Amino acid sequence: MGDSPAGRLQALFEGHRLTPTQRRIAHCMVRRAGDVPFLSSVELAELAGVSQPSVTRFAVALGFDGYPALRRHLREVAPPEPDGDDGGETLNEYQQAVLAEIENLKHLAGLLADPAPVERAGRLLARSRPLPVLGLRAASSQARGFAYFAAKVHPDVRLLDEGGSMLGDRVDAAVRAGATALLCFALPRHPREVVEALEYARAAGLTVVTVAESAFAPVAAHSDLLIPAAVGTGLAFDTACAPMMLGRVLLEAMADELPDAQARLEEFDTKAAARGLFVE
């Protein structure tokens, strides 16, 4: 993603303190990187679901005199990539949603060209005993899937997929037991409880590793290491293929840091065969 139009846009936004509305505009621009150099401020506002003055204030926050100056800059640094020949085929909304997810995965592959953030995350997660894994509402399935597989190689994984007043107690219990890091899956729409839980976890001394849909997500300010993976928005409900894939990549990186991971897997396979757990 680094040398793509989306990657160049991402680099433009990094280092700026953006409001939630401005993060929404930035996220929209990254997703529509090929179009934004040619959009008016009104068109961009409609796409992002914000007001036109918000777009102007966003441009000023980035250091430009106004939106026209930002658009001129975008035409220089993030020109659209040439479109492939689709043979004139008209795609229905389901096909478009699938192709959008493929693009999200391609963006993730580009991001992973630099493996350092994932490798750092793997070390942090492997060293935390226990390892709390947080995911509420839309992100609960991502957290549950990670925790299920992580438990096969990590000695103590604690799933936090229910909110309420007990969530802080579970974080406290993990810290008392020796936890040093927390992994969070955070997807739109972001529950207030997740933001509050991450703030609480960091105050308790945990290093927070977060998988979110973009670097501008509301949880970014409460994360020590955030690795973005875009979600699909073409259907009535968001799709999260890229966050799921990133979760599996983090599992791999964590397993690489656990010296007895392979032995644990082999032990599980032996016991599973003896118990006849799976139909061959």
C-alpha positions as CSV (number, residue, x, y, z in Angstrom):
1,M,0.0,0.0,0.0
2,G,3.0,2.3,0.6
3,D,3.5,3.4,-3.0
4,S,-0.2,3.2,-4.1
5,P,-2.5,6.3,-4.2
6,A,-4.1,5.1,-0.9
7,G,-0.7,4.7,0.7
8,R,0.4,8.2,-0.3
9,L,-2.8,9.6,1.1
10,Q,-2.3,7.7,4.3
11,A,1.2,9.2,4.6
12,L,-0.3,12.6,4.1
13,F,-2.6,12.3,7.0
14,E,-0.2,10.7,9.5
15,G,1.1,13.0,12.2
16,H,-2.0,15.2,12.3
17,R,-4.3,15.3,15.2
18,L,-7.7,14.9,13.5
19,T,-11.2,15.1,15.0
20,P,-13.6,12.2,14.6
21,T,-15.3,14.0,11.7
22,Q,-11.9,14.6,10.1
23,R,-10.9,11.0,10.6
24,R,-14.1,10.0,8.8
25,I,-13.1,12.2,5.8
26,A,-9.6,10.9,5.8
27,H,-10.9,7.3,5.8
28,C,-13.2,8.0,3.0
29,M,-10.4,9.6,0.9
30,V,-8.2,6.6,1.4
31,R,-10.9,4.2,0.3
32,R,-11.6,6.4,-2.8
33,A,-8.0,7.3,-3.5
34,G,-8.4,7.1,-7.2
35,D,-11.3,9.5,-7.3
36,V,-10.6,12.2,-4.7
37,P,-8.2,14.3,-6.7
38,F,-11.2,15.1,-9.0
39,L,-14.0,15.5,-6.4
40,S,-15.4,18.9,-5.3
41,S,-15.6,19.6,-1.7
42,V,-19.4,19.1,-1.9
43,E,-19.0,15.7,-3.5
44,L,-16.4,14.6,-1.0
45,A,-18.7,15.8,1.9
46,E,-21.5,13.7,0.5
47,L,-19.3,10.6,0.2
48,A,-18.0,11.0,3.7
49,G,-21.4,11.9,5.2
50,V,-20.2,15.2,6.6
51,S,-20.9,18.9,5.8
52,Q,-19.0,20.9,3.2
53,P,-17.5,23.2,5.8
54,S,-16.1,20.2,7.6
55,V,-14.2,19.3,4.4
56,T,-12.8,22.8,4.3
57,R,-11.7,22.7,7.9
58,F,-10.1,19.3,7.3
59,A,-8.0,20.8,4.5
60,V,-6.9,23.6,6.8
61,A,-6.1,21.1,9.5
62,L,-3.7,19.4,7.1
63,G,-1.9,22.8,6.5
64,F,-3.5,23.9,3.2
65,D,-5.2,27.2,2.5
66,G,-8.4,25.4,1.7
67,Y,-9.8,22.4,-0.2
68,P,-8.8,23.6,-3.7
69,A,-5.1,23.7,-2.5
70,L,-5.5,20.2,-1.0
71,R,-7.0,18.9,-4.3
72,R,-4.2,20.4,-6.3
73,H,-1.7,18.6,-4.0
74,L,-3.6,15.3,-4.3
75,R,-3.4,15.5,-8.1
76,E,0.4,15.7,-7.8
77,V,1.0,13.1,-5.0
78,A,-1.9,10.6,-5.5
79,P,-2.8,10.4,-9.2
80,P,-5.2,7.5,-10.0
81,E,-3.9,4.3,-11.2
82,P,-4.9,3.3,-14.7
83,D,-8.1,1.2,-14.8
84,G,-7.9,-2.3,-16.1
85,D,-10.0,-3.4,-19.1
86,D,-13.1,-5.1,-17.7
87,G,-14.3,-6.0,-21.2
88,G,-17.4,-3.8,-20.7
89,E,-18.9,-6.2,-18.2
90,T,-21.4,-4.7,-15.8
91,L,-21.0,-6.1,-12.3
92,N,-23.9,-6.4,-9.8
93,E,-23.7,-5.2,-6.2
94,Y,-22.7,-8.6,-4.9
95,Q,-19.8,-8.9,-7.3
96,Q,-18.7,-5.3,-6.5
97,A,-18.7,-6.1,-2.8
98,V,-16.5,-9.1,-3.4
99,L,-14.1,-7.2,-5.6
100,A,-13.9,-4.4,-2.9
101,E,-12.9,-7.0,-0.4
102,I,-10.2,-8.2,-2.7
103,E,-8.9,-4.7,-2.9
104,N,-8.9,-4.5,0.9
105,L,-6.8,-7.7,1.0
106,K,-4.4,-6.2,-1.6
107,H,-4.0,-3.1,0.6
108,L,-3.3,-5.3,3.5
109,A,-0.7,-7.3,1.5
110,G,1.0,-4.0,0.6
111,L,1.0,-2.9,4.3
112,L,2.6,-6.2,5.2
113,A,5.6,-5.5,2.9
114,D,7.0,-4.0,6.1
115,P,6.6,-6.9,8.6
116,A,8.1,-5.0,11.5
117,P,4.8,-3.9,13.1
118,V,3.4,-7.4,12.9
119,E,6.6,-8.9,14.2
120,R,6.6,-6.5,17.1
121,A,3.0,-7.3,17.9
122,G,3.8,-11.0,17.8
123,R,6.5,-10.5,20.4
124,L,4.2,-8.5,22.7
125,L,1.4,-11.0,22.5
126,A,3.7,-14.0,23.0
127,R,5.3,-12.6,26.1
128,S,2.0,-11.7,27.8
129,R,0.9,-14.4,30.3
130,P,-2.1,-14.3,30.3
131,L,-3.1,-12.7,27.0
132,P,-6.5,-10.9,27.1
133,V,-8.2,-10.6,23.7
134,L,-10.9,-7.9,23.4
135,G,-13.7,-7.6,20.9
136,L,-17.2,-6.3,21.4
137,R,-20.3,-6.3,19.2
138,A,-19.2,-6.4,15.5
139,A,-15.7,-7.3,16.5
140,S,-16.6,-10.1,18.8
141,S,-16.3,-12.8,16.1
142,Q,-12.8,-11.6,15.2
143,A,-11.7,-11.8,18.8
144,R,-13.3,-15.2,19.4
145,G,-11.7,-16.6,16.3
146,F,-8.3,-15.4,17.3
147,A,-8.7,-16.6,20.9
148,Y,-9.8,-20.1,19.7
149,F,-6.7,-20.7,17.6
150,A,-4.3,-18.8,19.9
151,A,-5.2,-21.1,22.8
152,K,-3.7,-24.0,20.9
153,V,-0.2,-22.4,21.1
154,H,-0.4,-19.9,23.9
155,P,-0.7,-21.2,27.5
156,D,-3.3,-18.7,28.8
157,V,-5.6,-16.7,26.5
158,R,-8.5,-14.9,28.0
159,L,-11.4,-13.8,25.7
160,L,-13.1,-10.5,26.6
161,D,-16.2,-10.4,24.3
162,E,-18.8,-9.1,26.7
163,G,-19.2,-5.6,27.9
164,G,-20.7,-4.3,31.1
165,S,-19.3,-3.4,34.5
166,M,-17.4,-6.8,34.7
167,L,-15.1,-5.9,31.8
168,G,-12.9,-3.7,33.9
169,D,-12.8,-6.5,36.5
170,R,-11.6,-9.0,33.9
171,V,-8.8,-6.5,32.8
172,D,-7.8,-6.2,36.5
173,A,-7.7,-9.9,36.9
174,A,-5.5,-10.4,33.8
175,V,-3.1,-7.7,35.1
176,R,-2.9,-9.4,38.5
177,A,-2.1,-12.7,36.8
178,G,0.8,-11.1,35.0
179,A,-0.6,-9.8,31.7
180,T,1.6,-7.3,29.9
181,A,-0.3,-6.8,26.7
182,L,-3.9,-6.8,25.4
183,L,-5.0,-7.5,21.8
184,C,-8.1,-5.6,20.6
185,F,-10.2,-6.1,17.5
186,A,-12.1,-2.9,16.9
187,L,-14.6,-2.5,14.0
188,P,-17.3,0.0,13.1
189,R,-19.5,1.0,14.7
190,H,-17.1,1.5,17.6
191,P,-18.8,0.9,21.0
192,R,-18.0,3.5,23.6
193,E,-17.2,0.6,26.0
194,V,-14.2,-0.5,23.8
195,V,-12.6,3.0,23.9
196,E,-13.1,3.1,27.6
197,A,-11.8,-0.4,28.1
198,L,-8.6,0.4,26.1
199,E,-8.1,3.6,28.1
200,Y,-8.5,1.6,31.3
201,A,-6.2,-1.2,30.1
202,R,-3.4,1.3,29.3
203,A,-3.8,3.0,32.7
204,A,-3.5,-0.5,34.3
205,G,-0.1,-0.9,32.6
206,L,-1.0,-3.0,29.6
207,T,0.4,-2.5,26.1
208,V,-2.5,-2.3,23.7
209,V,-2.2,-3.9,20.2
210,T,-5.2,-3.0,18.0
211,V,-6.6,-4.3,14.7
212,A,-8.9,-1.6,13.4
213,E,-10.3,-0.6,10.0
214,S,-8.0,2.4,9.7
215,A,-5.3,4.4,11.5
216,F,-7.9,7.1,12.0
217,A,-10.4,4.9,14.0
218,P,-11.5,6.3,17.4
219,V,-9.5,3.6,19.2
220,A,-6.2,4.9,17.7
221,A,-5.6,7.4,20.5
222,H,-5.8,4.5,23.1
223,S,-3.6,2.0,21.3
224,D,0.2,1.6,21.5
225,L,0.4,-0.3,18.2
226,L,-2.4,-0.1,15.7
227,I,-2.3,-2.2,12.5
228,P,-5.1,-1.2,10.0
229,A,-7.2,-3.6,7.9
230,A,-10.0,-2.1,6.0
231,V,-13.6,-3.3,6.1
232,G,-16.0,-3.6,3.2
233,T,-18.9,-1.3,3.2
234,G,-20.7,-2.3,0.0
235,L,-23.4,-4.4,1.6
236,A,-26.0,-3.6,4.3
237,F,-23.6,-4.9,6.9
238,D,-19.8,-4.4,6.9
239,T,-17.6,-7.3,5.8
240,A,-14.3,-7.9,7.6
241,C,-12.2,-10.3,5.5
242,A,-9.0,-8.2,5.8
243,P,-9.3,-7.9,9.7
244,M,-9.8,-11.6,9.9
245,M,-6.7,-12.2,7.7
246,L,-4.7,-9.8,9.8
247,G,-5.7,-11.7,12.9
248,R,-4.3,-15.0,11.4
249,V,-1.1,-13.2,10.4
250,L,-0.8,-12.0,14.0
251,L,-1.3,-15.6,15.2
252,E,1.5,-16.7,12.9
253,A,3.8,-14.0,14.2
254,M,2.9,-14.8,17.8
255,A,3.5,-18.6,17.3
256,D,6.9,-17.8,15.8
257,E,7.8,-16.2,19.2
258,L,6.6,-19.2,21.2
259,P,9.3,-21.9,21.3
260,D,6.9,-24.6,22.3
261,A,4.2,-23.7,19.8
262,Q,4.9,-26.6,17.4
263,A,5.0,-29.1,20.3
264,R,1.6,-27.8,21.6
265,L,0.1,-28.3,18.1
266,E,1.4,-31.8,17.8
267,E,0.1,-32.7,21.3
268,F,-3.3,-31.4,20.3
269,D,-3.3,-33.4,17.1
270,T,-2.4,-36.5,19.0
271,K,-5.1,-36.0,21.5
272,A,-7.7,-35.1,18.9
273,A,-7.0,-38.3,17.0
274,A,-7.2,-40.3,20.1
275,R,-10.6,-38.8,21.0
276,G,-11.9,-38.9,17.4
277,L,-12.7,-35.2,17.4
278,F,-12.7,-34.8,13.7
279,V,-14.3,-36.7,10.8
280,E,-11.6,-37.4,8.2
